[in-house]
Amino acid sequence: MWYKNAVVYSLDVETFMDADGDGTGDFRGLIDRIDHFETLGVTCIWLQPFFPSPNRDDGYDITDYYGVDPRLGNLGDFAEFAHQLGQRGIRLILDLVVNHTSDRHPWFLQACADAGSPYRDYYVWSRDEPAGADTGMVFPGQQERTWTWNEQAGAWYFHRFYAQQPDLNIANPAVRDEILRIMGFWLRLGISGFRVDAAPFLIELAGAPAEQGRALYSFLADMRQFVSWRAADAVLLAEANVAADSIEQYFGAGHRMNVLFNFLVNQALFLALARREAAPLAAALDGLPGPGPTGAWANFLRTHDELDLGRLAAEEREQVFAAFGPDPDMQIYGRGIRRRLATMMDGDPGRQAMAFSLMFTLPGLQVIRYGDEIGMGDDLSLEAREAVRTPMQWSDAANGGFSRAPADGLIRPVIASGRYGCSRVNVRGQLHDPDSLLNIVSRLIRMRRSCPEIGLGECRVVTADRPGIFALRFHWRDRDLLAVHNLAAEACEAELDMDPFGDGQAVELIGAPPSRPLAGRTVPLGPYGYRWFRVETG
């Protein structure tokens, strides 16, 4: 169960590094930057879709599940990248986007052209316009319907996402078999698993009767069994932003998904950061269902999407908006924020470091978005979620060292000016500065990897006499670990409600200065301070 102590680094090939100078990142560029992954200390890379695509939804509209977009390279380049990662002991997982295809996928083209084609039943159709066709959109404000008329087919087709992304009919056994073949193909090329995109929509088919819905849930178990037989240590990491009472349907008592993204805790975390009070995060952890002995939670600060706050109450969501995205242009879909971590933290390196430390001490594994380790900003002039998908900033050279193409020929503009411009925020400039965010995050990653208590142990919240203090204690085998964080901007001496060390000796593992000695239950902390301790006995 390597994934329980993994540190996953999320990136998009097209915005990471351009080796051939055409303005778009590619696999050769990724290979050239593997040293960065090793220096940072991550243990697994998660790639966003790199398959052939019209790119009308950043590659999530796929036309061929068995290939590589020619702009990014070819299968040989992918295989070499996977091999080079393996040589460094770094695993690789891919996005599995099988809730929908592109409307230019050969399956959909044949389904529209011939009602008798076996591909007709690969999608979800209705002869009459279904009721509620203008409700249930994933992207309100950008998407007007979930059913669209196709003139050639003479029918309406269903799409949870954009109209150019028709939903696959997962109730069709042939479609389920096709999904397993896709998984088997990439597992054969040496990957360590999949991030399952839009998992709730994969198993909640529009209009499906109850018995068919149960069969779709069982498909998650079929996926897990298939993956386990093909690669015993492969993992399924599901994107399922669902209510707490639905979570067990995805873990399935250890027989379905290995890992779920922890959306509930992520939203509570940002509410706690906005209020500078630990209570929302403590309550979320206390109310979180257990993942079981083989399951795990994936913790994160930001991903490639919006910061989704849809599970918060309206008043709570407004508090997070006010703190981290007060302007309407910073918000999206009425539920989220389209900014990176650094800009939400107003560029404060101490607060960013504390947020990273807090994330690294939440029970489970951790996921980092490329660029956040150096404090990259966002470009709100770009459409929707593209604001947080700008090219990686490697140096203060032209285009941030991402590409030697003309600036107007890039896949997306590099942030070139201002507080977060590449001349100020880049990997090269931070690499040799021991106090840079990059080196702080790297130290936190390496410390997290040396603390299996966080991924494997039992966890409990330790309350303190100050509202801004969040403390967790982990126990695993004969080891104990305490992590204390100050969410407030004022220094304090926090008194915990218990003696965290008993008869043992507290050994400080890592922390932000000043690190004054402990005094019984009292832990001194600086503004946005954090300290990790291990208990040594005997």
BELDAUR-V789050 format. One record per residue. N is the residue number from 0. RES is the residue in three letters. SS is DSSP state (helix for helix, strand for strand, loop for the rest). NEAR is the number of other C-alpha atoms within 8 Angstrom. Layout:
n	res	ss	near
N	RES	SS	NEAR
N	RES	SS	NEAR
This chain:
n	res	ss	near
0	MET	loop	5
1	TRP	helix	6
2	TYR	helix	8
3	LYS	helix	10
4	ASN	helix	12
5	ALA	loop	12
6	VAL	strand	13
7	VAL	strand	13
8	TYR	strand	13
9	SER	strand	13
10	LEU	strand	12
11	ASP	loop	10
12	VAL	helix	14
13	GLU	helix	11
14	THR	helix	16
15	PHE	loop	14
16	MET	loop	16
17	ASP	loop	17
18	ALA	loop	10
19	ASP	loop	7
20	GLY	loop	9
21	ASP	loop	10
22	GLY	loop	12
23	THR	loop	14
24	GLY	loop	16
25	ASP	loop	16
26	PHE	helix	12
27	ARG	helix	12
28	GLY	helix	13
29	LEU	helix	13
30	ILE	helix	10
31	ASP	helix	8
32	ARG	loop	9
33	ILE	helix	10
34	ASP	helix	7
35	HIS	helix	7
36	PHE	helix	9
37	GLU	helix	9
38	THR	helix	7
39	LEU	helix	11
40	GLY	loop	9
41	VAL	loop	13
42	THR	loop	11
43	CYS	strand	12
44	ILE	strand	13
45	TRP	strand	13
46	LEU	strand	13
47	GLN	loop	11
48	PRO	loop	11
49	PHE	loop	11
50	PHE	loop	13
51	PRO	strand	13
52	SER	strand	13
53	PRO	loop	10
54	ASN	loop	8
55	ARG	loop	7
56	ASP	loop	6
57	ASP	loop	6
58	GLY	loop	14
59	TYR	loop	11
60	ASP	loop	16
61	ILE	strand	13
62	THR	strand	14
63	ASP	strand	9
64	TYR	loop	8
65	TYR	loop	7
66	GLY	loop	9
67	VAL	loop	12
68	ASP	loop	11
69	PRO	loop	7
70	ARG	loop	6
71	LEU	loop	13
72	GLY	loop	13
73	ASN	loop	10
74	LEU	helix	8
75	GLY	helix	7
76	ASP	helix	10
77	PHE	helix	11
78	ALA	helix	9
79	GLU	helix	9
80	PHE	helix	12
81	ALA	helix	11
82	HIS	helix	8
83	GLN	helix	10
84	LEU	helix	12
85	GLY	helix	9
86	GLN	helix	7
87	ARG	loop	7
88	GLY	loop	7
89	ILE	loop	11
90	ARG	strand	11
91	LEU	strand	13
92	ILE	strand	13
93	LEU	strand	12
94	ASP	strand	12
95	LEU	strand	10
96	VAL	loop	11
97	VAL	loop	9
98	ASN	loop	12
99	HIS	strand	11
100	THR	loop	16
101	SER	loop	15
102	ASP	loop	11
103	ARG	loop	9
104	HIS	loop	11
105	PRO	helix	7
106	TRP	helix	8
107	PHE	helix	16
108	LEU	helix	10
109	GLN	helix	11
110	ALA	helix	16
111	CYS	helix	11
112	ALA	helix	8
113	ASP	loop	9
114	ALA	loop	8
115	GLY	loop	5
116	SER	loop	8
117	PRO	helix	7
118	TYR	helix	10
119	ARG	helix	13
120	ASP	helix	9
121	TYR	helix	15
122	TYR	strand	14
123	VAL	loop	10
124	TRP	strand	8
125	SER	strand	9
126	ARG	loop	7
127	ASP	loop	6
128	GLU	loop	8
129	PRO	loop	7
130	ALA	loop	4
131	GLY	loop	6
132	ALA	loop	10
133	ASP	loop	9
134	THR	loop	7
135	GLY	loop	9
136	MET	loop	12
137	VAL	loop	7
138	PHE	loop	9
139	PRO	strand	9
140	GLY	loop	6
141	GLN	loop	5
142	GLN	strand	11
143	GLU	loop	8
144	ARG	loop	11
145	THR	loop	15
146	TRP	strand	13
147	THR	strand	10
148	TRP	strand	8
149	ASN	strand	10
150	GLU	loop	6
151	GLN	loop	6
152	ALA	loop	10
153	GLY	loop	8
154	ALA	strand	11
155	TRP	strand	13
156	TYR	strand	14
157	PHE	strand	13
158	HIS	loop	13
159	ARG	loop	11
160	PHE	loop	11
161	TYR	loop	10
162	ALA	loop	11
163	GLN	loop	8
164	GLN	loop	12
165	PRO	loop	17
166	ASP	strand	13
167	LEU	strand	12
168	ASN	loop	11
169	ILE	loop	13
170	ALA	loop	10
171	ASN	loop	9
172	PRO	helix	7
173	ALA	helix	7
174	VAL	helix	12
175	ARG	helix	11
176	ASP	helix	8
177	GLU	helix	8
178	ILE	helix	9
179	LEU	helix	10
180	ARG	helix	8
181	ILE	helix	10
182	MET	helix	10
183	GLY	helix	10
184	PHE	helix	9
185	TRP	helix	9
186	LEU	helix	12
187	ARG	helix	8
188	LEU	loop	7
189	GLY	loop	7
190	ILE	loop	13
191	SER	loop	12
192	GLY	strand	13
193	PHE	strand	11
194	ARG	strand	13
195	VAL	strand	12
196	ASP	loop	11
197	ALA	loop	11
198	ALA	helix	11
199	PRO	helix	10
200	PHE	helix	9
201	LEU	helix	11
202	ILE	helix	11
203	GLU	loop	9
204	LEU	loop	11
205	ALA	loop	5
206	GLY	loop	4
207	ALA	loop	8
208	PRO	loop	6
209	ALA	helix	6
210	GLU	helix	6
211	GLN	helix	9
212	GLY	helix	12
213	ARG	helix	8
214	ALA	helix	9
215	LEU	helix	13
216	TYR	helix	10
217	SER	helix	8
218	PHE	helix	10
219	LEU	helix	11
220	ALA	helix	12
221	ASP	helix	9
222	MET	helix	10
223	ARG	helix	12
224	GLN	helix	9
225	PHE	helix	9
226	VAL	helix	14
227	SER	helix	10
228	TRP	helix	7
229	ARG	helix	9
230	ALA	loop	9
231	ALA	loop	7
232	ASP	loop	8
233	ALA	loop	10
234	VAL	strand	12
235	LEU	strand	12
236	LEU	strand	13
237	ALA	strand	13
238	GLU	loop	12
239	ALA	loop	10
240	ASN	loop	9
241	VAL	loop	8
242	ALA	loop	8
243	ALA	helix	8
244	ASP	helix	5
245	SER	helix	8
246	ILE	loop	10
247	GLU	helix	10
248	GLN	helix	7
249	TYR	helix	10
250	PHE	helix	16
251	GLY	helix	10
252	ALA	helix	7
253	GLY	helix	12
254	HIS	loop	10
255	ARG	loop	13
256	MET	loop	17
257	ASN	loop	13
258	VAL	strand	13
259	LEU	strand	14
260	PHE	strand	13
261	ASN	loop	11
262	PHE	helix	9
263	LEU	helix	11
264	VAL	helix	11
265	ASN	helix	11
266	GLN	helix	12
267	ALA	helix	12
268	LEU	helix	10
269	PHE	helix	9
270	LEU	helix	14
271	ALA	helix	14
272	LEU	helix	10
273	ALA	helix	11
274	ARG	helix	7
275	ARG	loop	10
276	GLU	loop	13
277	ALA	loop	13
278	ALA	helix	8
279	PRO	helix	11
280	LEU	helix	12
281	ALA	helix	10
282	ALA	helix	8
283	ALA	helix	11
284	LEU	helix	8
285	ASP	helix	7
286	GLY	loop	6
287	LEU	loop	7
288	PRO	loop	7
289	GLY	loop	4
290	PRO	loop	11
291	GLY	loop	9
292	PRO	loop	5
293	THR	loop	8
294	GLY	loop	11
295	ALA	strand	14
296	TRP	strand	12
297	ALA	strand	12
298	ASN	strand	16
299	PHE	strand	12
300	LEU	loop	11
301	ARG	loop	11
302	THR	loop	10
303	HIS	loop	8
304	ASP	loop	8
305	GLU	loop	12
306	LEU	strand	10
307	ASP	strand	9
308	LEU	loop	9
309	GLY	loop	8
310	ARG	loop	8
311	LEU	loop	9
312	ALA	loop	7
313	ALA	helix	6
314	GLU	helix	6
315	GLU	helix	9
316	ARG	helix	13
317	GLU	helix	8
318	GLN	helix	11
319	VAL	helix	12
320	PHE	helix	11
321	ALA	helix	8
322	ALA	helix	9
323	PHE	helix	10
324	GLY	loop	13
325	PRO	loop	9
326	ASP	loop	6
327	PRO	helix	7
328	ASP	helix	6
329	MET	helix	11
330	GLN	strand	14
331	ILE	strand	12
332	TYR	loop	8
333	GLY	loop	6
334	ARG	loop	10
335	GLY	strand	12
336	ILE	strand	13
337	ARG	loop	15
338	ARG	loop	15
339	ARG	loop	12
340	LEU	helix	12
341	ALA	helix	13
342	THR	helix	10
343	MET	helix	11
344	MET	loop	10
345	ASP	loop	6
346	GLY	loop	9
347	ASP	loop	8
348	PRO	helix	8
349	GLY	helix	8
350	ARG	helix	9
351	GLN	helix	12
352	ALA	helix	11
353	MET	helix	14
354	ALA	helix	9
355	PHE	helix	11
356	SER	helix	10
357	LEU	helix	10
358	MET	helix	11
359	PHE	helix	12
360	THR	loop	10
361	LEU	loop	8
362	PRO	loop	9
363	GLY	loop	13
364	LEU	strand	16
365	GLN	strand	12
366	VAL	strand	12
367	ILE	strand	14
368	ARG	strand	12
369	TYR	loop	9
370	GLY	loop	9
371	ASP	helix	11
372	GLU	helix	11
373	ILE	helix	12
374	GLY	loop	13
375	MET	loop	13
376	GLY	loop	13
377	ASP	loop	12
378	ASP	loop	10
379	LEU	loop	10
380	SER	loop	5
381	LEU	loop	8
382	GLU	loop	7
383	ALA	helix	7
384	ARG	helix	11
385	GLU	helix	9
386	ALA	helix	14
387	VAL	helix	13
388	ARG	loop	9
389	THR	loop	13
390	PRO	loop	12
391	MET	loop	12
392	GLN	loop	16
393	TRP	loop	11
394	SER	loop	13
395	ASP	loop	14
396	ALA	loop	8
397	ALA	helix	7
398	ASN	helix	12
399	GLY	helix	16
400	GLY	helix	11
401	PHE	loop	14
402	SER	loop	16
403	ARG	loop	11
404	ALA	loop	9
405	PRO	loop	7
406	ALA	helix	7
407	ASP	helix	5
408	GLY	helix	8
409	LEU	loop	12
410	ILE	loop	8
411	ARG	loop	7
412	PRO	loop	9
413	VAL	loop	11
414	ILE	loop	12
415	ALA	loop	10
416	SER	loop	8
417	GLY	loop	5
418	ARG	loop	5
419	TYR	loop	12
420	GLY	loop	11
421	CYS	loop	17
422	SER	loop	11
423	ARG	loop	9
424	VAL	loop	15
425	ASN	loop	15
426	VAL	helix	11
427	ARG	helix	9
428	GLY	helix	11
429	GLN	helix	14
430	LEU	helix	10
431	HIS	loop	6
432	ASP	loop	8
433	PRO	loop	8
434	ASP	loop	6
435	SER	loop	10
436	LEU	helix	12
437	LEU	helix	12
438	ASN	helix	13
439	ILE	helix	11
440	VAL	helix	12
441	SER	helix	11
442	ARG	helix	8
443	LEU	helix	12
444	ILE	helix	13
445	ARG	helix	9
446	MET	helix	10
447	ARG	helix	11
448	ARG	helix	10
449	SER	loop	6
450	CYS	loop	8
451	PRO	helix	11
452	GLU	helix	13
453	ILE	helix	14
454	GLY	helix	12
455	LEU	helix	10
456	GLY	loop	11
457	GLU	strand	8
458	CYS	strand	10
459	ARG	strand	7
460	VAL	strand	10
461	VAL	strand	11
462	THR	loop	9
463	ALA	strand	12
464	ASP	loop	9
465	ARG	loop	7
466	PRO	loop	9
467	GLY	loop	10
468	ILE	strand	16
469	PHE	strand	14
470	ALA	strand	12
471	LEU	strand	12
472	ARG	strand	13
473	PHE	strand	13
474	HIS	strand	12
475	TRP	strand	11
476	ARG	loop	5
477	ASP	loop	5
478	ARG	strand	10
479	ASP	strand	12
480	LEU	strand	12
481	LEU	strand	13
482	ALA	strand	12
483	VAL	strand	11
484	HIS	strand	14
485	ASN	strand	15
486	LEU	loop	16
487	ALA	loop	11
488	ALA	loop	7
489	GLU	loop	7
490	ALA	loop	11
491	CYS	strand	8
492	GLU	strand	8
493	ALA	strand	12
494	GLU	strand	10
495	LEU	strand	13
496	ASP	loop	9
497	MET	loop	6
498	ASP	loop	8
499	PRO	loop	8
500	PHE	loop	8
501	GLY	loop	5
502	ASP	loop	5
503	GLY	loop	9
504	GLN	strand	8
505	ALA	strand	9
506	VAL	strand	8
507	GLU	strand	9
508	LEU	strand	9
509	ILE	strand	9
510	GLY	strand	10
511	ALA	loop	9
512	PRO	loop	7
513	PRO	loop	6
514	SER	loop	9
515	ARG	loop	6
516	PRO	loop	6
517	LEU	loop	8
518	ALA	strand	6
519	GLY	loop	5
520	ARG	loop	11
521	THR	strand	10
522	VAL	strand	11
523	PRO	strand	12
524	LEU	strand	18
525	GLY	loop	13
526	PRO	loop	11
527	TYR	loop	15
528	GLY	loop	15
529	TYR	strand	15
530	ARG	strand	14
531	TRP	strand	12
532	PHE	strand	12
533	ARG	strand	12
534	VAL	strand	13
535	GLU	strand	10
536	THR	loop	6
537	GLY	loop	3
